[in-house]
Amino acid sequence: MAEQGKNGNGAAAAEAQLGQNPIQAKIVNQYIKDLSFENPNVHKLITGAGDQPTLKVEVNVGAQKLADDLYESAIEFKATATNNIGTIYVLETVYAGLLKVEKMPEGALEPFLLISGPAMIFPFLRRLVADITREGGFPPLFLDPIDFGALYVRRQQQQSQGSGKALA
């Protein structure tokens, strides 16, 4: 039998408390804010593929308030593939989600917008990146999952040292 709280029904009391002031968050829209794909050495690559490419990936997140309960969470993504021939491709994009967030405590808002918001839209960015690289004539770039919580912690450490970006 499940253990109950001191009042006889701890689960029911917790649900009643949450029911009084539930946090609500949902994605209203998702969109590409910026997209660039460059294939600067296509002529060189046609005559010879060159060495195995090196891939450099950069990810950053940002958020801003747009209206009373509307916020934008965005993922800035850049992938650069190079080898001995030169730059194979450069993919830069900013993918964003418009989030409606209601009844969230002020202290929880920034972490939510910089961790949970990007985590919700990441699968769509992942597909976009794979499609763009494939349509550019290369094998699709499948991104591994990103730990947005670790990015947030790193960002907080940089801000405490005075070199990070703040929530806009």
HUVEN-V63564 format. One record per run of one state. SS is the DSSP state (@ for helix, = for strand, . for the rest). FROM is the first residue (numbers start at 0). TO is the last residue. If there is no record, write none. Layout:
SS|FROM|TO + SS|FROM|TO
//
This chain:
.|0|8 + @|9|19 + .|20|22 + =|23|37 + .|38|40 + @|41|46 + .|47|52 + =|53|64 + .|65|68 + =|69|82 + .|83|84 + =|85|101 + .|102|104 + @|105|134 + .|135|146 + @|147|159 + .|160|167
//
